[in-house]
Amino acid sequence: MDLAGKKILLGVSGSIAAYKAVVLLRSLQKAGASVRVIMTRGASDFVVPLTFEAISHHPVSIENSTNQSWNNHIELSLWADLFVIAPASANLMARMAAGMADDMVTACYLASRAPVCLAPSMDVDMWHHPATKHNIEILRSRSVQIIPVGYGALASGLTGEGRMAEPEEILEFIGRILSPEAQTLAGKKAMVTAGPTKEAIDPVRYISNASTGKMGIAIADALASRGAEVQLILGPVALKPGHPKVNIHPVTTAEEMYQAALQYHERSEISVFCAAVADFRPAEVAREKIKKAGSGLNLKLVKNPDIAFELGRKKKVHQVHIGFALESGAGEAQAREKLEAKNFDLIVLNSLQDAGAGFGTDTNKITFFLKGNKSRKFGLKSKEAVAGDIVDAIESLLKKLKKP
């Protein structure tokens, strides 16, 4: 990776993962970047500033430091091409989301004109706490990019999500932001369906499922981060994409999703069918709320359009189609069947039998099935990391299309 001439401001907050920031600093330098380091007071309890000064060959700015001028945060913020905070603790993200500027790191964040990305680091329950999730959504809405956390052993002795990404993963993420060649999907148009659909029974009841849209939204963000123009056809969910260049088209029913997909499919080189579309809808929708009467209720259901199947019939040679199969069992036979029947280039299987996979989770455990009886299994990862694996596969498929 070539980061020659790039200027990176590295913020370090108080976390046991602060030692990884030393390795990240060296990796950035080896890639050719010029790096300046700023720290919170808490970070200096884990790694002494002298370590960063010796490696970076520049003074390290810390809150209340006597060797910095009152406007040092302005100078550093204007100097940087990218502001990276690794590790970013739960406390730091909360203060950033609140707009506070009570230390050098938060002051530089408010003054920064450069892109900002965070590598969170905390214990599993802190990572999953609603307050942390809310703060992350606020930061994403302000165009802060979040580097996916890892899954594994934590300093507390627990196992789960919250580990800071490894330095090589952070370096790759940075490269995609700063290197022009990292915009590997620039000029490509993509369509992603995500979330559930709702099929009305009467004015207050409907048929739906537990999809939160997390996986599809993560894929849309990953495609946009690599330069693709993304149209996200999104069912009724509370979540929104973090990347500012994802175009959202909200829908409710399967028919609405189908019509929107028809509109954008023809112009898209990449189509990802991640939505959990209701297979059936009521034949008739009651105008009034259905009252409780008798011992039961009979509903006549009719089939919804199979969006992936119908658009698979229209697929052109320059288009790549990615599908999903969520099964309650192993599901390999069903996934391979869908791969052929719906003209997918790749289908992603996940099973409800696997802990941490499926609806509503922040993680997923998947298997790729490709044409030619090829497959590839992955371990449990965050959905953002899974999205990266899927987009890597999309790039490989696009490259194969170019070959004679």
URLINGI-V834982 format. One line per field, one symbol per residue. burial: # if it has 16 or more other ideal C-beta (glycine too) atoms within 10 Angstrom, else .. A space follows every 10 residues. Layout:
burial->???
//
This chain:
burial->#.#..##### ########.# ##.##.###. #.######## .###.##.#. ##...#..## ###....#.. .##..##..# ########## .##.###... ..#######. ##.####### ####.##... .#..##.### ...####### #..#.....# #####.#.## #.######.. .#.##..### ########## #....###.. ########## ########## #######.#. ###..#..#. ####.###.# #..##..### ########.. ##........ .......... ...#####.. ##..#...## #######... #...##.##. .######### #..#.####. ########## .......#.# ########## #.###.##.. ....
//
